[in-house]
Amino acid sequence: MMLRQEPQEERFTRMRSVKGKEDVPITECINNKLPEQIMECIFNQLDKSEDRGAASQVCKMWQRIDGLTRKMVYITNCYSIAPSDLSRRFKNLEKIKIKGKPRAYEFGLLVENWGGHAGPWIEEIVRAYPKLQVLHLRRMDVTDEDLELLALKCTRLQKLKLHKCSGFSTKGLEFITDSCRHLRILDLEESDDMEDLGGPWLQFLQKGEGTLASLNIASAGLDEANVKESLHMLAPRLKSMCSLRVSDMDLDSFIKILDYSVVPVVELGLGCYSLRQVEPKVLASSFSHRLSRVTSLDLKFATMSAEIQIELLRHCHSLEELELRSAVGDRGMQVIGDSCKKLKRIRVDHVNSDGMTDYVTQKGMIAICEGCRELDFLVMYLSDVNNEALAAVGRCLPKLTDFRIVLLEVLDVEDLPLDDGVRSLLQGCPLLTRFSVYLRAGGLSDKGVGYIGEFGAKLRWVLLGCSGESDEGLRLMAEGCRELERLELRGCPFGEAQLASSILEKWTRLKYLWVQGIGATADLGAALVSNKPGFLVEFMGATAQILGYYTVTQPRTDYPDSVCLIYPKDQVEELYQATAQEVHEVTLQEMHEVTSQEMHEVTSQEMHEVTSQEMLELNSRMMQRDPRVDFNVDTFNTFVANYPGVGDVGFYPGFQDAGHYPEVDEVGLEDGPEDVYYPQIGDNVMYFGVEDNGSYPDVGEDGANYIY
């Protein structure tokens, strides 16, 4: 039920007799009619995040009740808010999800040591939420000390997900599995930088009072022998296991572990190999009784032959979610189309192998579209594609909400550009909100980029790679896509002037920006931060990229030298004064002595005394320069990168105005019970959501959509 604002005349009114005056009507708020306990019960019945977000903005009392009753918050950019401000706003959280590094980190595009430290968040979480039940961290640096603190203070933890995290070892996991006796879900997928020190961390799960229902250790950098031995010891305790994902394990051992479960195993991660010298059909048949009930299957880390994988897929008639590699080729896609009629989500990743002989092309894409018509999520790495394949998506998949393709530099592609196919796809998929095409030179002309704007009215996230021919393409696209909240560009020929014009004049709802290539300049960052209050830009000149996002706290201080923060100089001076006062307890008078000229001198010295002429050579030195010298003179006089250091400032300084909180706008992202936190400053909605940073839910989230 959507809340509506009642007209003034429909609100509660009564007549009050005032001495010496006639009775006058007095308008009363519903808060005066209902006890606060009843209001809390009402808020607990608001299961739609849109309703709850609207209610929280009615008045301060309702906002306070929302803060007291909310159980889940999803922070999709760890630098968008200070941990202390989150706990001050929400008192009783039980489920928290936080994202750290941008998605570019997964592809090796982010600068080294960019940040994303979990320590400050965990310190605040254990202080404010000792009854925490669910914690999900993604692409963050987590230490063993962080996990020890979490295990010591949050002993009621039931679900821990560390997706693509780094910095910890199995020693840290020992603290978790030994102390958190109610743990039911442990997910470490693709935390492959984790150090395997051995130890009994898996065996400690036997001591748990709860029943382990889901274990994901696929591609977690663990020693195969240790995992195999530990899982066999743990197996008798896995009677309620409904989800198991591993890697580097022989298939027979994997099946024996599953035999202990007395409930249907509906999620499998078969990162397995087979030691049996039998025909693929025979091997698959022996496993068919398991596969017929599986609804989610992950073959990304499977080292079995493509033939075995194809035969396994023939038995997956109940499958709804599938992840695999392109090694199965077009023939594998045809089998999926014929056998998996209930499939809703599919991701086909690329496999890096010199011995690759089979690829997924437009034939495989068409087979999937014609066979799996319930799809709402489609991601494919293709070696060849044509307009007909994209048109098939629009013709066959009316329920599609998320479409992404990457065209690999493997085979010659004849049917380019893909303009007509993009138009047909967008016209045939009216529910599409996320659209990504990473092509090659000539893959999409300016006309094709313009079609994205013309027919992508509901798009909220767009990623383009090597698309377009000139600024005209971006100008045409900017005439549409008015709902756009997130834009990512790599290798596209769009200049800084057109980017600034499109974002500031057309895409006024844009909350997240990542650009790598010709348009990723400091001047673009300066233009954005000067016209979007609360917006911050990180400029990485050495890799020719910028990252822009909203924040309601001070700029972070844990950036490496390769990152320059861009924001208006007057804001820098205010933040510098406030931070220095907090850290060093200096007086305001001392702070006022830090003049603009002194800032200029300090920062100029950090920039290695580069001359004005060198600064103006921005485009010619895009890929070779020190990122701190990429400000031309006008930009530098107005903006400061890396404001003067004041010692070891905390990562998240937080608000300086005591008791000040942003307004809250909750926006639903089809994430089940999980809400997304969108504070506002003025008319600018702060960006905590839409993937990647106010993001969408990840693969494997309970009731969630896929995100990458």
C-alpha positions in Angstrom: 0.0 0.0 0.0 1.5 3.3 -1.1 1.2 6.2 1.5 -0.5 9.4 0.3 -0.4 12.9 1.7 -3.8 13.8 2.8 -5.2 17.3 2.0 -5.3 19.8 4.9 -9.1 19.6 5.2 -9.0 15.8 5.6 -6.8 15.8 8.6 -8.0 15.5 12.2 -9.7 18.7 13.4 -11.5 19.7 16.5 -12.9 22.9 18.0 -11.1 24.6 20.9 -12.7 27.3 23.1 -10.2 30.1 23.8 -11.1 32.6 26.5 -12.3 35.8 24.9 -12.4 34.4 21.4 -14.7 32.3 19.3 -14.1 28.6 18.9 -11.3 28.1 16.3 -10.5 24.9 14.4 -7.2 23.3 15.4 -5.5 20.8 13.1 -4.0 17.8 14.8 -1.4 15.4 13.6 -2.1 11.6 13.7 0.8 11.4 16.1 -1.4 12.9 18.8 -4.1 10.3 18.2 -2.1 7.1 18.2 0.5 6.0 20.8 4.0 5.6 19.6 3.8 1.8 20.1 1.0 1.6 17.6 3.0 3.7 15.1 5.9 1.3 15.5 3.6 -1.6 14.7 2.3 0.2 11.6 5.9 0.8 10.4 6.7 -2.9 10.9 3.9 -3.7 8.5 5.4 -1.6 5.7 7.1 -4.3 3.6 7.7 -2.1 0.6 10.8 0.1 0.8 9.0 2.9 -1.2 6.3 3.1 1.5 8.8 3.1 4.3 10.9 5.7 2.6 7.9 8.0 2.1 6.8 7.5 5.7 10.2 8.4 7.1 10.1 11.8 5.5 6.6 12.8 6.8 8.0 14.3 10.1 10.8 14.0 12.6 8.8 11.6 14.7 8.2 9.2 11.9 11.8 9.4 10.9 12.8 8.5 14.4 10.3 5.6 14.4 11.8 4.4 11.1 15.2 4.5 12.7 14.1 2.5 15.6 12.2 -0.2 13.6 14.4 -0.7 10.6 16.3 -4.0 10.6 18.2 -3.9 7.3 20.4 -1.3 5.6 22.4 -1.7 2.4 25.3 0.7 2.0 26.7 0.4 -1.5 29.6 2.8 -1.1 31.5 2.6 2.1 32.7 6.2 1.7 29.2 7.7 1.3 28.5 7.9 5.0 30.4 7.6 8.3 29.8 4.5 10.3 29.0 6.6 13.4 26.2 8.5 11.5 24.6 5.2 10.4 24.4 3.9 13.9 23.1 7.3 15.2 20.3 7.2 12.6 19.4 3.4 12.9 19.4 2.0 16.4 18.3 -1.7 16.0 19.8 -3.0 12.7 20.1 -6.8 12.5 21.3 -7.0 8.8 24.0 -4.9 7.2 25.4 -5.1 3.7 28.4 -2.8 2.7 30.3 -2.5 -0.6 33.8 -1.2 -0.8 35.9 -1.0 -4.0 34.2 0.0 -7.3 33.5 -2.8 -9.8 36.5 -1.8 -11.8 38.6 -3.5 -9.1 37.4 -6.9 -10.3 38.9 -6.3 -13.8 42.3 -4.9 -12.6 41.4 -1.4 -13.6 41.5 0.3 -10.2 44.7 1.8 -8.9 46.7 -0.2 -6.4 45.7 0.2 -2.7 42.7 2.2 -3.6 41.0 1.7 -0.2 37.8 0.0 1.0 38.9 -0.8 4.5 36.3 -2.7 6.6 38.0 -1.9 10.0 36.2 1.4 10.8 32.8 -0.2 9.9 33.3 -3.3 12.0 34.5 -1.3 15.0 31.2 0.7 14.9 29.1 -2.3 14.1 30.2 -4.3 17.1 29.7 -1.3 19.3 26.3 -0.3 18.1 24.8 -3.7 17.0 25.9 -6.5 19.3 22.7 -8.5 18.2 23.7 -8.4 14.5 22.5 -11.4 12.6 23.7 -10.8 9.1 26.8 -9.1 7.7 27.7 -9.0 4.0 30.9 -7.3 2.9 31.8 -7.1 -0.8 35.2 -6.0 -2.3 36.6 -4.8 1.1 39.9 -5.2 2.9 39.2 -7.3 6.0 41.9 -8.2 8.5 42.1 -11.1 11.0 41.8 -8.5 13.7 38.5 -7.3 12.2 37.1 -10.9 12.3 38.3 -11.5 15.8 36.5 -8.3 17.0 33.4 -9.3 15.1 33.4 -12.8 16.6 34.0 -11.5 20.1 31.1 -9.0 20.1 28.5 -10.3 17.7 28.1 -13.9 18.9 24.6 -14.1 17.5 25.8 -13.8 13.9 23.9 -16.2 11.6 25.1 -15.2 8.2 28.5 -13.9 7.1 29.4 -13.2 3.5 32.8 -12.0 2.5 32.5 -11.7 -1.3 35.7 -10.8 -3.2 37.3 -9.6 0.0 41.0 -9.6 0.9 43.5 -9.2 3.7 42.4 -12.0 6.0 43.4 -15.6 6.6 41.9 -18.8 7.9 43.1 -17.7 11.4 40.5 -14.9 11.3 37.9 -17.5 10.2 38.7 -19.6 13.3 37.5 -16.8 15.5 34.2 -16.7 13.6 33.5 -20.4 13.5 34.6 -21.0 17.1 32.6 -18.1 18.7 29.6 -17.6 16.4 27.7 -20.8 17.4 24.5 -19.8 15.6 26.2 -19.5 12.1 24.0 -21.0 9.4 25.5 -19.4 6.3 29.2 -18.8 5.5 30.1 -17.4 2.1 33.7 -16.7 1.0 33.3 -16.9 -2.7 36.2 -15.4 -4.8 38.0 -14.1 -1.7 41.0 -15.7 -3.4 43.6 -13.4 -1.7 42.7 -15.1 1.6 45.8 -16.8 3.1 45.3 -20.5 4.0 47.2 -21.1 7.2 45.4 -24.4 7.8 43.9 -24.8 11.2 40.5 -26.2 12.4 38.3 -23.4 11.2 36.0 -25.7 9.3 35.9 -28.3 12.0 34.8 -25.7 14.5 31.5 -25.5 12.7 30.7 -28.9 14.3 30.4 -27.1 17.7 27.6 -24.8 16.4 24.2 -24.7 18.1 22.6 -23.8 14.8 22.6 -26.0 11.7 24.8 -25.1 8.8 22.6 -24.6 5.8 24.9 -23.0 3.2 28.7 -23.1 2.7 30.4 -21.3 -0.2 34.2 -21.7 -0.4 34.5 -21.6 -4.2 37.7 -19.9 -5.5 38.7 -18.9 -2.0 42.3 -19.8 -2.4 42.1 -22.7 0.0 44.3 -25.8 0.0 42.4 -28.7 -1.6 43.6 -31.4 0.7 42.7 -29.4 3.9 39.3 -28.6 2.6 38.6 -32.2 1.5 39.6 -33.6 4.8 37.8 -31.0 6.9 34.5 -31.4 4.9 34.5 -35.1 5.3 34.9 -34.7 9.0 32.1 -32.1 9.0 29.8 -34.0 6.7 27.8 -35.8 9.4 26.8 -32.4 10.7 25.5 -31.2 7.3 22.1 -32.8 7.5 20.4 -29.5 6.7 22.7 -28.4 4.0 20.8 -27.0 1.0 23.6 -25.0 -0.6 27.2 -26.1 -1.2 29.7 -24.5 -3.5 33.3 -25.6 -3.7 36.3 -25.6 -6.1 39.2 -27.9 -6.7 37.4 -31.1 -5.5 36.8 -34.4 -7.2 33.2 -35.0 -8.1 32.8 -38.3 -6.2 34.0 -36.7 -2.9 31.6 -33.9 -3.5 28.6 -36.2 -4.0 29.5 -38.2 -0.8 29.3 -35.0 1.2 25.9 -34.2 -0.2 24.6 -37.6 0.7 24.6 -36.7 4.4 22.0 -33.9 3.8 18.4 -34.9 4.5 16.9 -31.9 2.8 17.0 -31.2 -1.0 20.2 -29.5 -2.1 18.9 -26.8 -4.4 22.1 -24.7 -4.9 25.3 -26.3 -6.1 28.7 -24.9 -7.0 30.5 -27.6 -8.9 34.0 -26.4 -9.0 34.9 -30.0 -9.5 37.0 -32.3 -11.6 36.3 -36.0 -12.4 38.8 -38.8 -11.9 36.6 -41.5 -13.3 37.3 -42.7 -16.8 33.8 -43.1 -18.0 31.6 -41.6 -20.7 30.2 -38.2 -19.9 26.7 -39.5 -20.3 27.3 -42.2 -17.8 28.8 -39.9 -15.3 26.0 -37.4 -15.6 23.4 -40.0 -15.2 24.8 -41.1 -11.9 24.3 -37.5 -10.7 20.9 -36.9 -12.3 18.8 -37.4 -9.2 20.6 -34.5 -7.6 20.5 -32.2 -10.6 16.8 -32.6 -11.2 16.0 -30.7 -8.1 18.7 -28.0 -8.3 17.4 -24.5 -8.9 20.8 -22.7 -8.8 23.9 -24.1 -10.4 27.4 -22.5 -10.6 29.9 -24.0 -13.0 32.3 -21.1 -13.2 35.1 -22.9 -11.4 34.4 -26.4 -12.9 37.5 -28.0 -14.3 35.5 -30.9 -15.9 35.5 -31.1 -19.6 32.9 -29.2 -21.7 31.4 -32.6 -22.6 30.7 -33.5 -19.0 29.3 -30.1 -18.2 26.9 -30.3 -21.2 25.7 -33.7 -20.1 25.1 -32.5 -16.6 23.0 -29.6 -17.9 20.7 -31.9 -19.7 19.3 -33.1 -16.3 18.7 -29.6 -14.9 15.0 -29.2 -15.6 14.3 -27.1 -12.5 17.1 -24.7 -12.9 16.4 -21.0 -12.4 19.9 -19.6 -12.0 23.0 -20.6 -13.9 26.6 -19.4 -14.1 29.2 -21.0 -16.3 32.1 -20.4 -18.7 32.0 -20.0 -22.4 34.0 -23.2 -22.9 30.7 -25.1 -23.5 30.3 -23.2 -26.7 27.1 -22.8 -28.8 26.3 -26.5 -28.4 26.1 -26.0 -24.6 23.8 -23.0 -25.1 21.5 -25.1 -27.3 21.3 -27.8 -24.6 20.4 -25.1 -22.0 17.7 -23.8 -24.3 16.2 -27.2 -24.7 16.5 -28.4 -21.1 16.2 -25.4 -18.8 12.8 -23.9 -19.6 12.4 -22.4 -16.1 15.7 -20.5 -16.3 15.4 -16.8 -15.1 19.1 -15.8 -14.8 22.1 -16.8 -16.8 25.7 -15.6 -16.8 28.2 -16.9 -19.3 31.7 -15.7 -18.4 34.9 -15.9 -20.5 37.5 -18.6 -19.9 41.1 -17.6 -20.4 42.7 -20.6 -22.0 45.1 -20.9 -25.0 43.6 -24.2 -25.8 40.1 -22.9 -26.4 38.5 -24.4 -29.4 34.8 -23.6 -28.8 33.2 -20.2 -28.2 29.8 -18.7 -27.6 28.6 -16.7 -30.6 25.3 -15.2 -31.9 24.1 -18.8 -32.5 24.3 -19.6 -28.8 22.6 -16.3 -27.8 19.7 -17.0 -30.1 19.3 -20.5 -28.8 19.1 -19.2 -25.2 16.6 -16.5 -26.1 14.3 -18.9 -28.0 14.5 -21.6 -25.4 14.5 -19.8 -22.1 11.8 -17.2 -22.4 11.5 -16.5 -18.6 14.8 -14.8 -18.4 15.1 -11.5 -16.6 18.9 -11.4 -16.4 21.3 -12.1 -19.2 25.1 -11.7 -19.2 27.3 -13.1 -22.0 30.9 -13.0 -23.1 30.6 -13.5 -26.9 33.2 -14.1 -29.6 30.9 -13.1 -32.3 27.5 -11.3 -32.4 25.2 -9.7 -35.0 22.1 -7.6 -35.1 19.9 -10.7 -35.5 21.0 -12.0 -32.1 20.2 -8.7 -30.4 16.8 -8.6 -32.1 16.1 -12.1 -30.8 16.6 -10.8 -27.3 13.9 -8.1 -27.9 11.6 -10.6 -29.7 11.8 -13.4 -27.1 12.5 -11.9 -23.7 9.9 -9.4 -22.7 10.6 -9.9 -19.0 14.3 -9.0 -19.2 15.4 -6.3 -16.8 19.2 -6.7 -17.0 21.2 -7.2 -20.2 25.0 -7.2 -20.6 27.3 -8.5 -23.3 31.1 -8.3 -23.9 32.4 -8.8 -27.4 35.8 -10.5 -27.1 38.7 -9.9 -29.4 38.9 -13.5 -30.7 37.1 -13.8 -34.0 36.4 -11.5 -36.9 33.0 -9.9 -36.6 31.3 -8.9 -39.8 27.9 -7.5 -38.8 28.9 -4.2 -37.3 27.7 -1.7 -36.1 25.0 -3.2 -34.0 22.7 -0.2 -34.2 19.6 -1.9 -35.5 20.0 -4.8 -33.1 20.2 -2.4 -30.1 17.1 -0.6 -31.2 15.1 -3.8 -31.6 16.3 -5.1 -28.2 15.3 -1.9 -26.4 12.0 -1.8 -28.1 11.2 -5.4 -27.2 12.3 -5.3 -23.5 10.1 -2.6 -21.9 11.2 -3.6 -18.3 14.9 -3.2 -19.0 16.6 -1.0 -16.3 20.2 -2.1 -16.7 22.0 -2.2 -20.0 25.7 -2.9 -20.8 27.5 -3.4 -24.1 31.3 -3.6 -24.2 32.2 -3.9 -27.9 35.1 -3.1 -30.1 35.9 -0.3 -32.5 32.9 0.2 -34.8 30.6 -1.8 -32.7 28.1 1.0 -32.1 27.9 4.2 -34.1 26.6 7.6 -32.8 23.2 6.6 -34.1 23.2 3.4 -32.1 24.2 5.3 -28.9 21.3 7.6 -29.7 18.9 4.7 -29.8 19.8 3.9 -26.1 18.5 7.3 -25.2 15.5 7.2 -27.5 14.2 3.7 -26.5 15.8 3.3 -23.0 13.3 5.4 -21.1 13.5 3.2 -17.9 17.2 2.6 -17.9 18.9 3.4 -14.6 22.3 1.9 -15.2 24.2 2.1 -18.5 27.8 0.8 -19.2 29.3 1.4 -22.6 32.7 0.2 -23.8 34.3 1.2 -27.1 31.0 2.6 -28.3 30.1 5.7 -30.3 32.1 7.8 -32.8 32.0 11.3 -31.4 30.3 13.6 -28.9 27.2 13.6 -31.0 26.4 10.0 -29.9 26.5 11.1 -26.2 24.4 14.2 -27.0 21.7 12.0 -28.7 21.7 9.6 -25.8 21.4 12.4 -23.3 18.1 13.4 -24.9 16.6 10.3 -23.3 17.4 8.0 -20.4 16.1 10.6 -17.9 15.9 8.0 -15.2 19.7 7.3 -15.4 21.3 7.0 -12.0 24.6 5.3 -12.9 26.9 5.7 -15.9 30.1 3.8 -16.7 32.2 4.5 -19.8 35.4 3.0 -21.0 37.3 3.7 -24.2 34.4 5.9 -25.6 35.3 9.0 -27.7 33.2 11.4 -25.5 35.0 14.6 -24.5 34.8 16.3 -21.1 32.7 19.2 -22.3 29.9 16.9 -23.7 30.1 14.7 -20.6 29.7 17.7 -18.3 26.8 19.1 -20.4 24.9 15.8 -20.5 25.3 15.1 -16.8 24.5 18.6 -15.5 21.8 19.5 -18.0 20.1 16.2 -18.9 20.9 13.5 -16.4 20.1 15.4 -13.3 19.4 12.1 -11.3 22.8 10.7 -12.0 24.4 9.6 -8.7 27.4 7.5 -9.7 29.9 8.0 -12.5 33.0 6.1 -13.7 34.9 7.1 -16.8 38.1 5.8 -18.2 39.6 7.3 -21.4 39.6 10.6 -23.2 36.9 12.3 -21.1 38.3 11.4 -17.7 39.9 14.7 -16.9 40.3 16.9 -13.8 38.3 19.6 -15.5 35.3 17.3 -15.8 35.6 16.5 -12.1 35.7 20.2 -11.3 32.7 21.0 -13.4 30.7 18.2 -11.7 31.5 19.0 -8.1 30.9 22.7 -8.5 27.4 22.1 -9.8 26.3 19.0 -7.8 26.4 19.8 -4.1 27.5 16.8 -2.1 29.2 15.2 -5.1 32.9 14.1 -4.9 35.2 13.1 -7.7 38.3 10.9 -7.4 40.7 11.5 -10.2 43.3 8.9 -11.2 45.4 10.4 -13.9 47.9 7.5 -14.2 45.1 5.3 -15.4 43.0 8.0 -17.0 39.9 7.5 -15.0 37.6 9.3 -12.7 35.1 8.1 -10.1 32.3 10.3 -8.9 29.7 9.7 -6.2 27.7 11.5 -3.5 28.8 11.6 0.1 27.2 13.0 3.2 30.4 12.9 5.2 33.9 14.4 4.9 36.1 13.2 2.0 38.0 10.1 2.9 41.6 10.3 4.0 42.9 6.8 3.2 43.5 7.4 -0.5 46.9 6.5 -2.1 49.1 9.0 -3.8 47.7 7.9 -7.2 44.2 9.3 -6.3 43.3 13.0 -6.2 40.1 14.1 -4.5 38.3 17.0 -6.2 35.8 19.2 -4.5 35.3 23.0 -4.2 38.2 24.8 -2.3 35.8 26.6 0.0 34.5 23.2 1.2 38.1 22.0 1.6 39.0 24.9 3.9 35.9 24.2 6.1 36.5 20.5 6.2 40.2 21.1 6.8 39.5 23.3 9.8 36.9 20.9 11.3 39.1 17.9 10.8 42.2 19.5 12.2 40.2 20.7 15.2 38.9 17.2 15.8 42.2 15.5 15.5 44.7 17.9 16.9 42.4 20.1 19.0 43.8 23.3 17.5 42.0 26.6 17.8 39.9 28.2 15.2 42.3 31.1 15.1 45.1 28.8 14.2 43.0 27.2 11.5 42.1 30.6 9.9 45.9 31.1 9.5 45.8 28.4 6.8 45.1 30.7 3.9 44.1 29.8 0.4 47.6 30.9 -0.7 49.3 28.6 1.8 47.1 25.7 0.6 48.2 26.5 -2.9 51.8 26.4 -1.9 51.5 23.2 0.0 49.7 21.4 -2.7 52.0 22.8 -5.4 54.9 21.4 -3.5 53.2 18.0 -3.4 52.7 18.3 -7.2 56.5 18.4 -7.6 56.6 22.0 -8.7 55.1 21.2 -12.1 54.9 24.3 -14.3 51.7 25.8 -15.7 52.6 24.8 -19.2 53.1 21.2 -18.2 49.7 21.2 -16.5 48.1 22.4 -19.7 49.4 19.4 -21.6 46.7 17.2 -20.2 45.5 15.2 -23.2 49.0 14.4 -24.6 50.2 13.0 -21.3 47.0 11.2 -20.3 48.6 7.8 -19.6 52.1 8.7 -18.5 51.6 11.4 -15.9 51.6 11.6 -12.1 47.9 12.1 -11.3 48.6 15.0 -9.1 49.8 17.2 -11.9 46.6 17.0 -14.0 45.0 20.3 -13.1 45.3 23.2 -15.4 45.8 26.6 -13.9 42.1 27.7 -13.8 41.1 24.4 -12.2 43.8 24.5 -9.7 42.9 28.0 -8.6 39.4 26.9 -7.8 39.8 23.3 -6.6 42.2 21.4 -4.4 43.2 17.8 -4.8 44.4 15.9 -1.7 43.8 18.7 0.8 46.7 19.3 3.2 47.3 16.4 5.6 46.7 16.8 9.3 48.2 13.6 10.6 46.6 10.3 10.8 43.0 11.3 10.3 40.4 8.6 10.7 39.0 7.1 7.5 35.5 8.2 8.2 35.6 11.6 10.1 31.8 11.8 10.1 29.5 14.8 10.4 30.8 17.9 12.1 27.4 19.5 12.9 26.3 17.6 16.1 22.8 16.2 15.8 22.5 16.9 12.0 21.1 14.1 10.0 20.2 14.0 6.3 16.7 13.4 5.2 16.1 9.8 4.1 14.6 8.5 1.0 14.3 4.8 0.7 14.2 3.5 -2.9 13.3 -0.1 -3.6 15.6 -2.1 -5.8 13.6 -5.4 -5.8 15.8 -6.7 -3.0 13.3 -8.5 -0.9 13.4 -7.3 2.7 16.6 -5.4 2.2 16.3 -1.7 1.8 18.7 0.8 0.3 19.7 3.9 2.2 19.4 7.2 0.2 19.9 10.3 2.4 19.2 13.6 0.7 20.8 17.1 0.9 18.6 19.6 -0.6 17.4 18.3 -4.0 20.3 15.9 -4.4 19.6 12.3 -3.4 22.7 10.8 -1.9 23.8 7.7 -3.7 24.0 4.6 -1.5 22.3 2.4 -4.1 22.2 1.4 -7.6 24.9 -1.0 -8.4 27.6 -0.5 -8.0 27.4 2.0 -5.5 24.2 2.5 -4.3 24.0 -0.9 -6.0 21.8 -3.8 -6.9 21.9 -7.1 -5.0 24.6 -9.6 -5.8 24.4 -13.1 -7.2 23.2 -15.4 -4.5 21.4 -12.7 -2.4 18.2 -14.0 -0.9 15.4 -13.0 -3.2 17.8 -10.6 -4.9 18.5 -9.7 -8.5 21.9 -10.2 -10.0 24.4 -7.5 -10.0 27.4 -8.0 -12.2 
